[in-house]
Amino acid sequence: MTTPLKEQLSARQTDLITKISSAARVADTHSLLALNDELRQTVSLLARIDDIDAEARAILDFASAGTNESTRLATRVTVADKVPGRAHGVQIRSGFLERAAKAGLVLRHQRGAIYSSQSGRRIGIAVATERNPNRWFLGLGEDDFDAAVLLCAPESGKVIDLCLPQSFIAQHKHYFSRSGGQIKFNVARREGHMVVKVPTQPAEQVDHFIGAIVGLDR
């Protein structure tokens, strides 16, 4: 029932990103503020639709299996409790999409965490919060992306945009850890420098990829 609405919102999201890019090129600050605000609302609504769908599926699955009312209620509360965290991730990703559009890289949503550039390059955008001090763990579908953006959110301060180009991914892809069909990224901050840990290989210092948005489509 929510699919047509979600499709309309996804189309609007794509349209907004394109308009933000155009407004950024002509330095139309007034339009940028309005468009960015609408984009945040649209992304938030898309996340809420996904959460409602997930909650509904969970309840129906338990109901079809004959689960009692108390278990179904517990499941519903557990799913609902996850919403704020997911919304935070959506907000972080939305912020990056805005920054990318301002830098001239308009990304079109494909599925999940995968976006495509105007040239057709697949860019995976993963988000992680700092659950352990100076450490972030992220994952992207193994065969889903060419380049990757690792959005590392610290306990305080600005989100760190690690923009790993296709050349970096191709060089290290064979060595990355894998689990559940995903490539896993282990990111750390050491003595003020950002590094990506690569199993069996020396850790790669990636400070030069912070905020390197334009390099994602090369």
Protein Blocks (a to p, Z undefined) as FASTA:
>chain_A
ZZmmmmmmmmmmmmmmmmmmmmmmnopaklmmmmmmmmmmmmmmmmmmmmmmmmmmmmmm
mmmnopafklmmmmmmmmmmmmmmmmmmmmmmmmmmmmmmmnopacddfbhjbccdfkop
acdddddddfbghiacddddfklcfbdcdddddfbdcdddddddfklmmmmmmmpcceeh
iacdddddeehiacdddehiacddfklmgoplmlmmZZ
